[in-house]
Amino acid sequence: MEKVLALPRKLTTKQILEENLAQKPPKKLAEVKMILHNIRSLHNVGSVFRSCDAFGVSELILTGYTPTPPRPEINKTAIGAEEFVKWRHFEKAEDIIQELKAGGYSILGMEQTTQSTPLNSLNINDYDNICIVMGNEVTGIDFEILDLIEDFIAIPQFGQKHSLNVSVAAAVMLYALLEKLS
């Protein structure tokens, strides 16, 4: 007798929400903070809000000229995530980085440097509390704050282009943390 397989059914939005709310992110991931410094694109900011919500990040910190909610362009890509993710804005990234360091956070910069650790080689157990710094879409992390960052992380890439969109890089980093903590 031939076994008949049932076709998969898509979950409804309500079912997806119920599943999401029934789960908790790993404790270490739920304590992660992310800094967006001098990001130009409101759409990138909205997209990072959405990723922070999806992965259960504790706080998104917007610094420098990074735009803040409420803005229609942020809302368009965040789809309301800016209402659920705790966020603050600081003119100077240095101020909040020093505050986080004093509070026991390790500051990790997503940047391609001569000392960057490939993301797939990152040992997450080397850090207690993590704050990830993401820099400008074109110039990366400002030179003024490079010396405040303890370690640099780079996403391995194999194509002709040498970078990813900042919102994509943020999501890749958060997913890698989830993988390493699960």
Secondary structure, DSSP 8 states (H G I E B T S, - for coil): ------------HHHHHHHHHT----HHHHT-EEEEES---HHHHHHHHHHHHHHT-SEEEEETT---SS-HHHHHHHTTGGGTS-EEEES-HHHHHHHHHHTTEEEEEE---TT-EEGGG--GGG-SEEEEEE-BTTTBS-HHHHTT-SEEEE----SSS----HHHHHHHHHHHHHHHH-
